[in-house]
Amino acid sequence: MYVIIGSAVQQSYSGGKGSHRTYMRNGIREALNFQNVGGWAKPYQVRQLLKIIDKYNLLEEENNV
């Protein structure tokens, strides 16, 4: 789950402790934190990811490459 989410928005794994994984990307101030719960991220973590994708137009950027 973590690798799929991180690579989807070109985030790089920057560490984590226990079940938490933190991803960062150059040019984005926010770090994404994900926790494995039965193979899924928690709903609020997915909402945070979607807000960052929207805020930084990450899907549009990928389509323009």
C-alpha positions in Angstrom: 0.0 0.0 0.0 2.7 2.5 1.0 4.8 2.0 -2.2 1.7 2.3 -4.4 0.6 5.6 -2.8 4.1 7.0 -2.7 4.9 6.2 -6.2 1.5 7.4 -7.4 2.5 11.0 -6.5 6.2 10.5 -6.9 6.8 10.7 -3.1 9.9 9.1 -1.6 10.0 7.1 1.5 11.6 9.1 4.3 11.2 6.8 7.3 8.8 5.8 9.9 8.4 4.0 13.1 6.4 1.0 13.8 3.4 0.8 11.4 3.8 4.4 10.3 5.5 5.3 7.0 6.3 8.9 6.0 6.7 10.1 2.4 8.0 13.5 1.2 8.4 15.1 -2.2 10.6 18.0 -3.3 8.5 21.2 -3.7 5.7 20.0 -1.3 5.8 21.3 2.3 3.5 18.6 3.7 4.7 15.1 4.6 2.4 12.2 4.0 2.0 9.8 6.9 0.4 6.4 6.4 -0.4 3.6 8.8 -1.0 0.1 7.7 -4.4 -1.2 9.0 -5.0 -4.5 7.4 -3.3 -3.5 4.3 -5.1 -0.2 4.0 -4.4 3.4 4.9 -6.7 5.1 7.4 -9.5 7.1 5.8 -8.2 10.5 7.1 -4.8 9.7 5.7 -6.4 9.1 2.3 -8.2 12.4 2.5 -4.9 14.1 3.3 -3.4 12.5 0.2 -6.3 13.6 -2.0 -6.1 17.2 -0.7 -2.3 17.3 -1.5 -2.9 15.9 -5.0 -5.6 18.6 -5.6 -3.6 21.5 -3.9 -0.5 20.8 -6.0 -2.2 19.6 -9.2 -0.2 16.4 -9.1 -2.4 14.5 -11.5 -2.3 17.3 -14.1 1.5 17.5 -13.7 1.8 13.8 -14.4 -0.4 14.0 -17.5 1.7 16.8 -18.9 5.0 14.9 -18.8 
